[in-house]
Amino acid sequence: MKIKNIFSDIPVEIPDELTETIVSSADIRIERIISKGQHSPENFWYDQDQDEWVILLKGKAKLKFYGQREAVELAAGDYINIPSHKKHRVEWTDPGEVSVWLTVYYWEA
């Protein structure tokens, strides 16, 4: 068994958001996402079949939910559970520092 660190192997330059699957099974998928200034494309909304629990481990970000006027601001340590088919998008990530997300996608039994 090999120990890994969630903050290791983060590149200096991040031209595109990076997604790495850490664990995956039939019922769950855990990913590390690294952002630096990236956001969802204009008029794009995630509409996922699975629930998503996400924590921002480092950095700053804003999530926007369909039908809501204001974006939700996240700082390091903040987490949120997003039910399946709750349309959302990444409105903003801090371009001045790396944001590290841990996302857990799961399917209710």
N, C-alpha and C positions, 0 to 999 in steps of 0.2 A: 504494500500500500504506500502511495506517495502523497506526502503532505504538499498542498499548494496554498498560495496566498492570493486572496481576491484582488489585491493591489499590485501583484507582480506582473511583469511582461506588458506594461502599458507603454505603447510607443510615444515618442516625443511629438511627432506629427500625426494628426488624426484627420485626414482629409474627408473620410467617410465614417459614419458611426460604425462601431465594431460590435458584433454580437457573437458570443461564444456559448454553446450549450455545455453546461457543466454536468448535468444529470438528466436522463430522459428515460421514461418508461411509458406504459400504456395509459397511466392515470395522471402523470405529472411531468413537467419539463421545467428545469431551472436554468436560467441564462444569466450571464454577466453581459451587460451592455455598457460600452464606453462611448461617451459623447464629448464633443468640445465645439460648441456653437451650432451643432446640427439641430434640425427640427423637422417635423413632418412636412411633406410638400403641401403647398397651398391647396385648400379645398379637399384634402385627403383626411379620411377618418378611419381609424381602426374599428372594425366590427367583428369581434372574435367569437368563435364558438365556445371557448373555454373561459373560465374566470381567471383573473390575473391579480396576484398580490405582488406589489412592487415597493421596494425600499430604495431610496437614494442614499447610498453609503458615503458619497463624497460629491461636492459641487453644489450647484444650484440649477433648478429647472422649473418650467411651468407646463402644466397639463391643462388642456381645454377639453371640456365635455360638451357634446352636441346639445344645443338648446340653452346653454348657459352663457351669459354675457362675459363674465370675468374668468380668467384662467386661475387655476389653483397653483400657488407657489409652493415649491418644495425646497427644503434645505437639507443638509446632511442629517441623516437619522429619521427623516420623515418617511412614512409609508402610507399606502392606501390600497384598499381592495376594490378592484374594478369588476363588477359582475359581467358575465358573458353578454354580448350584444349591447353593452353600454358604449356608444360611439364616443371615441376620444382621440386626441392627437397630442403630440409633443409640440407645444407652442414655441418653446425657447429652451435652450441650454446655454450656460455661461460660456461665451467664446474665450474668456480669459483664463479658465481653469478646466481641468478634466472633471467630468461628472461620471461617477461609477454607479450603475444601477444593478440591483439583483432582482430578477423577476421570477416569479413562480407561477406557472400556468398549470391549472388543475381542472379536472372534470369531476363534477359531483356524481357520486354513485347513486 
